[in-house]
Amino acid sequence: MRMPLSPQAILDAFQATPSEEAWAFRKCTPSDTGKWTHDYHRYPAKFIPQLVERLLDEYITTPTAHINDPFMGCGTTIVTAIARGFYASGTDINRIAHLIARVKATPIEPNYLAQRIDHLFRLVKEYNPRTARIEPRVPERHIERIRYWFNESTIHDLGILLNLIHREEDARVRDFFLVAFSHILKRCSLWLQASTKPTRDVHKQPVAPFDAFRQHIKKMQDGNAAFYDVVPARVREAIDDYLNVRVGDARAQPVPSASVDLIVTSSPYVTSYAYADLHQLSTLWLDLTDDWREYRKEFIGAASTAYRPRALKSVLAQNIVAQLASRSPKMARDVETFFADMQEVFDESFRILKSGGRCCYVIGNTQLKGVDILNAQVFAESLQHSGFRLDRIIKREIPSKILPQKRDKKTGRFAKNQTADAEAYPVEYIVIGLKE
Ligand SMILES: C[S@@+](CC[C@H](N)C(=O)[O-])C[C@H]1O[C@@H](n2cnc3c(N)ncnc32)[C@H](O)[C@@H]1O
């Protein structure tokens, strides 16, 4: 077994790592990255399937592999694993992410789906507001927030649509419809369309829910058919045996120890996206939480994350927190919490991997208050503290067309492209740990 690298040796190793052209996926088009079910729902900071595919190509040699993603987001890793006929497990604390990931990874027989869609569209077409006795299904306890984001007539139409969706008895099909419903909410709302942040645009002309829904369902239907074709029949027929995804914390994977072959994941970034807030339209309409304050505290890397003092094992992390402390004590605490939380996530990755298995963490560095937040280097050091050998560092450029967004140098938050004064992630890293 090789000795762990010292913090300085880790910094040097990153310095010496050139970016690898093959990992930039420069030629990928939106239809490549959005193939199959990958375009069912927008999701901030999702990674491209080609990156996962390549990692599977390089590291998986068995046809019965088990792939895990503790921060599965909208399920890019999970979908890719299922497409290859592997077992897929994972968690996300974001309830809407879990719904999206599960639906995207569940192929539905296309003819049957077409029938169910026709049935729903017929109900929508027959709906006549003057004669119908259908109550709009609007979650009463969130009505004030819903009124902030939606016009009254849109609320009515969305409520009717939701009611009709809930008449679908097949839970898989109903969830498929709910993902389409969730996806159209932004366009139907007053949420500033170009912004991922919750910003209201009172001059916006929201689109009509029934039209937007019909359009998006058609797109999803095509995606499902293409996905159905690639998923091996044995997996399609027993999807519940292959797919094990839960709402839950990254530090508690729903799998036994030493059962996973490969982890491919991208963690949240410290104080970047407030995932709970960003998905509030869906969380409100689908009534996924009754306590926003508590819900927000569960997210790693958010300014709202619960704080409890823990000693940081990573020396690089300690140095970063110390540098930040004099400039912003609040930010220093957020960063400390983030690194302490991630150390626990790495411990869990170590527990679930088989010996010889690897974890691949996709992560970029950033700046806060002028301090370099070397997430990737800290991850590399922390992986060693959890028992991993630092196996490989891949540095990849993110071609501008798929660059998520730019970050503001002072706050580290994502900003509009025109206004940001720093590149978001011109490069990012895949930090790979090996469980020997
Ligand atoms: C960078 S995104 C992952 C995107 C994903 N790779 C994809 O392709 O969609 C990070 C995810 O971590 C999730 N997350 C934040 N805190 C978490 C926690 N405590 N446990 C599990 N997931 C968490 C967020 O909800 C978000 O979906």
The ligand as an SDF file (V2000), in Angstrom:
LIG
                    3D

 27 29  0  0  0  0  0  0  0  0999 V2000
  -24.0510   19.1120   -8.2240 C   0  0  0  0  0  0  0  0  0  0  0  0
  -25.6150   18.4840   -7.8140 S   0  0  0  0  0  0  0  0  0  0  0  0
  -25.5830   16.8880   -8.5080 C   0  0  0  0  0  0  0  0  0  0  0  0
  -25.9680   16.9040   -9.9390 C   0  0  0  0  0  0  0  0  0  0  0  0
  -25.9550   15.5220  -10.5810 C   0  0  0  0  0  0  0  0  0  0  0  0
  -24.5990   15.0460  -10.8100 N   0  0  0  0  0  0  0  0  0  0  0  0
  -26.7410   15.5490  -11.8770 C   0  0  0  0  0  0  0  0  0  0  0  0
  -26.1740   15.2070  -12.9240 O   0  0  0  0  0  0  0  0  0  0  0  0
  -27.8960   15.9400  -11.8560 O   0  0  0  0  0  0  0  0  0  0  0  0
  -25.4690   18.2100   -6.0900 C   0  0  0  0  0  0  0  0  0  0  0  0
  -26.7050   17.5780   -5.4420 C   0  0  0  0  0  0  0  0  0  0  0  0
  -26.4420   17.3590   -4.0640 O   0  0  0  0  0  0  0  0  0  0  0  0
  -27.6970   17.3850   -3.3980 C   0  0  0  0  0  0  0  0  0  0  0  0
  -27.5010   17.4660   -1.9530 N   0  0  0  0  0  0  0  0  0  0  0  0
  -27.2500   18.5370   -1.1690 C   0  0  0  0  0  0  0  0  0  0  0  0
  -27.1340   18.1710    0.1110 N   0  0  0  0  0  0  0  0  0  0  0  0
  -27.3010   16.8220    0.1650 C   0  0  0  0  0  0  0  0  0  0  0  0
  -27.2650   15.8620    1.2190 C   0  0  0  0  0  0  0  0  0  0  0  0
  -27.0970   16.2130    2.4890 N   0  0  0  0  0  0  0  0  0  0  0  0
  -27.4420   14.5670    0.8910 N   0  0  0  0  0  0  0  0  0  0  0  0
  -27.6790   14.1770   -0.3940 C   0  0  0  0  0  0  0  0  0  0  0  0
  -27.7380   15.0680   -1.4220 N   0  0  0  0  0  0  0  0  0  0  0  0
  -27.5360   16.3640   -1.1540 C   0  0  0  0  0  0  0  0  0  0  0  0
  -28.3940   18.5860   -4.0300 C   0  0  0  0  0  0  0  0  0  0  0  0
  -29.7780   18.5270   -3.8330 O   0  0  0  0  0  0  0  0  0  0  0  0
  -27.9690   18.4280   -5.4920 C   0  0  0  0  0  0  0  0  0  0  0  0
  -28.9530   17.7080   -6.1850 O   0  0  0  0  0  0  0  0  0  0  0  0
  1  2  1  0
  2  3  1  0
  2 10  1  0
  3  4  1  0
  4  5  1  0
  5  6  1  0
  5  7  1  0
  7  8  2  0
  7  9  1  0
 10 11  1  0
 11 12  1  0
 11 26  1  0
 12 13  1  0
 13 14  1  0
 13 24  1  0
 14 15  1  0
 14 23  1  0
 15 16  2  0
 16 17  1  0
 17 18  1  0
 17 23  2  0
 18 19  1  0
 18 20  2  0
 20 21  1  0
 21 22  2  0
 22 23  1  0
 24 25  1  0
 24 26  1  0
 26 27  1  0
M  CHG  2   2   1   9  -1
M  END
$$$$
